[in-house]
């Protein structure tokens, strides 16, 4: 799930944003946001997301949410989440980082006066925006996982004095939790809070946010059995 937060607010680690997959999937990635004083909408064109994984000494990148398309971050406020994809990963798989890849064009904002402002995107950021987890997470059998990525529109969009808009994405983990499958109903609903897996908020420094365009390991795609 992708998401966005406003200002410098911090989500308490004991109550992270979370949204669990409908069975039989056991992993969901999602998005969220908060208001921007000068803008009423921020549309980002999401090409895909990637999870960087390791298992049995091998590494891979799992590509999900292919061609997700335009997402208005401003509609993802006050805990609203946008699920991007549900899938299965086999037990023993370790999740090390997540990357969001945006299309280089087609991103734009709508100002409060309803004028359109194209979001100019630095070329380096088109290679992907990575979040390295404080600690890698190894998946356990019999659990469902919720990973919520916070795309902070307020900090990501710079409105210059000339009226031009620049997109400098700021992303972080809003929540990475898990729960036993036994407490989640077939639709992914539960009345219990998930156990936090990140040790609290995971914020990026500038090095983390700018992807270098390089890849390692194999590119993976989702399959029904999670292999």
N, C-alpha and C positions, 0 to 999 in steps of 0.2 A: 504494500500500500504506500502511495506517495502522499506526502502531506506538507504543510507549511505552517510556520509559527510566526508570531509578530513580536517586534521589539526584542528585548533581551530576556523574555520570560523563559523559565525553565520548567519542563514537565517533571513532576516528582517521579523518582525512579520506581516508587512502589505503585504508582498508578499510570503506567505508560499508555499511550494510544495503542490499541490493538484491534485486529479484526481477523478472525480465524476462517480457514477455508471450509467450504461444504465438503462432506465426505463423498468419495474416498480420498480426495486430495488431503494433504497434511502440511502444506506450506503455502502461505499467502504473502505476497508483497503488495504494498499500497502507497497513496499521496495525500497532503493536507496544507492549509494556509490561513493568513490573517489579513485584516484590512491594510491598505496603503493610502496615506493621506492624499496623494496627488493622482491616484489611479483608481478606476472602478473595476477594471479587468486586466489580467495579465495572462496572455495565451502563450504557452510554450509548446512547441511541436516535438513530441517525444518519439525518437526513432526506435529505441529499445532500452531495455535494462539488462544488466549482466550480473550474475553471481559468480564470484571466483571461488572455486572449490578445490579441495584435495581429498584423496582417499587412496589408501594402500600405496602410498608413495607416488601417485600420479596426480597431475593437476589438470583442471579443465575450467572453461568458462561456460556457464549455462546462460543462454540467451533467452530472455522472456519478454513478454509485452511487445512483440515485434510490431512496428508501425502503429503504436498506440495512438498517435495523432495529436491534434490540438487539445490541450487541457487548460481550462481557465482556473488558475490557481486560486482566484478570489472566491470561487464557489466552494472551495475546500477549507471552510472556516469553522471555528468553534467545535472542533472534534470530528468534522465531517471527513470521511476517508473515501478515496477512490481505489478500489481493488484493481490491480493491473493484471494479475494472473494467479490462478491456483494450480498447484502441481505436486508431485510426489518426489521426494529424494530418499534414497535408501539410508538406513541406519548406518552410522559410522562415517558418513560424509561430513567433512569439516567446511564450514562457510567462513571465508577469510575477509572478504570485502564485497561491496556492491558498487556498480558503476551505472550512471545514467548517461545515455547518449542522446543528444538533441540534434535535430536537423539544423543545418546552418542558416536556413532561411525560413520564412513563414512564422517567425515568432513576433508577436506584437502586443502592444498595450493600448487600452482605451482610457483616455484621461477623463477627469470629472466633467469636462465640457464636451464630451463625446467625440473629441478628435482622436484620430488613430496615430499612434506613434510606433514606427517600426523599431523592433528591438535589435540593435546591431550586436552581433555576437563575435567576440574575439575568436580568431581561427583556432587557436590552441584548445579552446573549450569544446569545440566540435568533436574532438577525439574522445571525449568522455570525462565525466566528473566522478572521481572515485572517493569512496569513504572506506578507510581502513578501520576495522573494529579494534577496540582496545585489546580484546582477547578473542581469538577465533572460537567459533561455536561448533562443537561436534554433535550431530543429531542423534537422538536416542529413539529406539523403536517405541511404538505405542504413544507417541506425542504428536501434537499439532503445533506448528510454529507460525507466528505472526511477525513480519518484519515491516515496519512503517518508516518510510523515508520522508523527511521533512524538507520540502523545497521552499525556502523562505523568500517569498516575493518581495517583502518590504526591504530586505537587505540585498536582494539580487538585482533590482532594477534601479539604475541611476538616471534621474531626469536632469539633464544639463541645463544651464541657463539659456542656451540657444533653443531649448525645446526638444532636442534630440534625446533619445532614450538608448541606454546601453544595458545589455544583459550580462551581468557578472554573477553567475549562479552561486548561491550559498546553500549548501545542503548539509544535513546531519541526520543521524538516526533519532527518531522520536520514540521508538520503542522496538525492542526485539525480545519477544516473550514466547513461552511455550506452556502448554497445559496437557494433561493426560487426555487422550481421545475419549476416555470413558465419561468425561464431564462436559463434552461438547456434543450437541445434538446433530442430526444429519445435515442441517442447514448451516452449521458453523456457529450457532448461538450457544452462549454459556452465561451463567450468573456468577462465575468466579473470575478473579483477576489472575492473569498469567504471571509466571515467575520470570523476573527480569534476567536477561542473559548477558547484558552489556556492562553491568556495573554502573549504570547511570547513563547520562547523556554522552554521546560520542560526537564531538565537534571536529570540523576539519580545519587545518591550517592551509595556507595558500598552496603549499606543495601538493597536498592531498586533492585540492579542488581542480587543479589543472592537469588533465590527463596528458600523458606523453605519447599516446597513440600506439604504443608498443603492446604486444600481446605475448602471453606465455602459455604453454600447455595447449590442449586441444579445445576446440569450440564444441560445446555440447548442445544438444537440443532435448526438449522434454519428451519422455515416452511414458506410456501408461503405468509401467511398473517402476518408474523412478530410476532406471539405470541410465 
